[in-house]
Amino acid sequence: MLKNLYHKITNALLTVLVFIYLVLEELIWERIAEPIYGFIHGLKILQKVEVLIHNLNRYALLACFLALFVAVELLGIIAIGLFAQGQVLLATMLYAGKIPIAAFTFWVFRIAQDKLMTFAWFKFCYEWLLAQLLKIKTSAIYLKIKANIVSVKTWFKSLWASESVRRIKAALGFKQP
């Protein structure tokens, strides 16, 4: 009985964590950070920075990357702390402010990945993290929540395109496509 209760509590906790991960991945990364990453990647001025990054020795590169990475993670932790204290607006602003820094850090990582992987401990940590993400993305809980999110998105899209919503939009003065 105690084992059954443990599994139920663990399952509920995992469901919440996977849901949070999916929200962060779907809303923050795919909708906000990825376009910022694309914008950063396309900036001509950063092509000079890219050359500079390629010319750095691996230790200087590691120090720069870790400084950016730690700063981004600390901003996230501070945002969570502010949220827990009830300062939702400030937490949201701080979290939103960290997104461009995170996208820039991801850009630096993509450029410097080969040099960073020459550190055995860094490569081990990176591969371990990828393995954990794969475990999450292949778990039954993740797949179930992902399927539910897809069905809710489909429902909202069909609702938004329905005739009754079109009439409400027309009554409110929205232009028809």
Residue, then its C-alpha position, 0 to 999 in steps of 0.5 A: m500500500l505504501k509503495n502504491l502511494y509512493h508511485k501515485i505521488t511520484n507520478a503526480l510530481l512527474t506529471v507536473l514537472v513534465f507539464i512545466y517542461l512542455v510549457l517552457e519548450e512549447l511557449i518559451w523556446e519555440r515561440i520566443a527564444e528560437p526566433i530570437y536565436g534566428f535573429i541573432h544568428g542572422l545579424k551581420i555584426l555578430q559574424k565578427v563575434e563568431v570569428l572572435i569566438h572561433n579564435l579563442n582558446r578553449y579555456a577562454l571559451l569555456a570561461c565565457f560560455l560558463a559565465l553566460f550559462v550561469a548568469v542565465e540560470l541564476l536569472g531563472i532561479i531569481a525569477i522563481g524566487l520572486f514568483a514564490q514571493g508573490q512578485v509575479l510581474l517582476a518575476t515575469m519581466l525578469y524571466a522575459g529579460k533572460i530569454p534573449i541572453a539564453a538565446f545568445t548563450f545557445w548561439v555561442f554554444r552552437i558556434a563553440q560546441d566542437k571546442l567545448m566538447t574537447f573537455a571530457w567532463f563537459k562532454f560527459c555532462y552534455e551527453w548526460l543531459l541529452a540522455q535525460l531529455l530523451k528519457i523525458k521525451t519518450s516517457a509515457i507521461y510526456l507523450k500523454i501530455k503532449a498528445n493532450i496539448v495537441s488536441v487542445k490546440t486543435w480544438f482551439k484552432s477549430l473553435w477560433a475558425s468556427e462560424s459563431v466566433r466569426r460572427i462575434k469578431a465581426a460584431l466587435g469590428f475585427k476585419q475578416p480575412 
